[in-house]
Amino acid sequence: MIRTPKASTSWQRNTLRTAAVVFFAIATTVVMTAGAYAQRMRSETTIVVPRYSAGAATNGSELYLSQVGFSGPGLVNAYSVPGGSLLRQNSAYPGMLFELAYDPARNVIFAADGWGIHVYNAADMSYAGYIDVGASTVGLAFEPKSGRLFAGVRGTTMAGDRAVFVIDPSSGARIAEIASGAVYATNLAVDLATGRVLVGEHGRIRIFDGSSLQVLADLTTPLAASDSLYALHGQTIFLAGKRSQDVVRVDATTGSVIDSASVGPASAIALDAKGKTLWVSHRAAGAACDTIDITCPYVVSKFKARDLSMRSSGSEALLDYPYPQYHHITVVGKRAVFTAFRSEKAVIS
């Protein structure tokens, strides 16, 4: 005999609905937790790189690192990201190669040494020329809208011993000198969207139009130190320091602080192309330095650029000197690669 099911009562229907909601919530939580875990697992990986990697640049899909040749050849290496495979390198150059910059129009890499800039074809790392700067190049940046190379130099004969040389990379000719005689005018940042170039000095920040070289902003601020780190996007300057505790967001027209976040002593800073994500490498919180090996651990943290709220804090540490030099965060596609001078690995965030 076929029994006809009785109609569900109101409380039964409500119980079923409640059970369904609870089940959906649990399932969603599990999926989100698994997704967050997977994202966390993807968020940081490491690759092997040469020790004494001093300069970094990218064409948007590959990472270029210079290797200082203290007792051997200086090299420029190209790596895949995020895989970390060594794709190619230049023929050994018997010297020291430091800061790098990349020219997308000509597809060449600029590598600074003690007194000039070597040029390599990025496609095969063949040698493409030499630019005699006539001073020690300690800061290097390429501004693609004007097609100019900006070299922060020291060891000049002018008062203050510092300047930024503006160079035509096609001919190697020096077009102009800006920030002449400034104190430590070697901290450079480029806003790729607007073609503006920031020159950070001790107690002063100037922003230049990359084409006309007109001074667009001239800010006197105690936030700017000789070893400050900068990123520039629109009317916003992002600033951190090796001897300060905070990363700050500064109005590029007034110099006033908009936001700040405590990170500890920083060693490098970088923005994505859209100016939405900021990466800062800094001394790992609560971690002690090794007094025998004279190294400290550095990690990279990710922030929302709009308000400096932290998105993630790094756990993979690179070891380097207590006062770091030649640390870089290079944004390759959607990933950021953190390299430190004495480390034989790089962190991909």
C-alpha positions, 0 to 999 in steps of 0.5 A: 500500500502506498502511503501519502506523506503528511504535509510538513508542519511549520516547525519542521519546515523551519528546522529544515531551513535552519539546518540548511543555513547552518550547513551552508555556513559551515561549508562556506567557512571550510571553503574560505578557510581552505582558500585562505590557507591556499592563498597563504601557501601561495603568498610566499615562496623562495628561490635560489639567487647568488650571494651579493646580488646588489641591483634588481630590475624587471621587464614585467615578466623576468627578474634581473639581478646584478652580482658583485664580483668581489673576487670574481666576475660581475654578472647580470642574471635573468630569472623566471618568476615565480619559478626561479629558473636561471634563464641566461646571464651575461658574459663574465665581466671582471668587476663590480656591478651594482644598481640596475635599471631597465629600458622597455623600448630598447629592451636593454639593462643598465648596470652601474659600476664604480664609474660608469654604466654598462648596457646589456641586451636583455634578450640574450645578455650580449654587451651593448655598450658603456656610458662614462658617467664620470662619478660613482653611480649609487642610484639608478632609475629609468623613466620610460615616458621621457626615455631618460636615465637618471643616475644618482652620483657621488664623488663629484667635484661640486659642493655637496658632492652629490647630484643626479645626472640625466642621461640620454641612454641612446647616445650616453650624453649627459643632458642635465644635472639636477639636485646639484650639490644636494646632500645624498641626492641618490634616493630615486623613485619613478612614477611610471604613470605620470613620468615624474621622478622623485629625488630624496635628499637629507631633509628634502624631497623634490619631484621633477617632470621627467621630460621638462625637468621642471621642479613640480614639488619641493618639500622640506621635511624631517621625514626625509633622511639620507637613507630614506626609501621612496615610492611615488604614485600620483600625488602620494609619496610612500616613505620608509627609513632604515633607522625609523619605525614607520612607513608613512603616506605623504601628500606630495603637494604639502608634505603632510602625513596622511597615514602611517604604519609601524613596521620597524627599520625598513630596507626596501619599498615598492608599489605595484603598477596601479598603486594599490599594493605596497610592499615593505621589507623590514627587520623581523619583529621580535627577532634578535640579531646574531652578534657573531655572524653580524646578521639580522632577519628581514621579512617583507610585509604587504599593505593596502596603499590607500590606507596602509592597512596590513594585508599580510606579514611575511614569515620567510626571513633573509639574513643580512647586516644590521644596517642593510644595503642593496635590498630590493623589492621588485614587482614582477607581474603580480608578484613582489620579489625581495632580495638582500645583498648577503642572502642566497635566496629571494622571497617571492610574495 
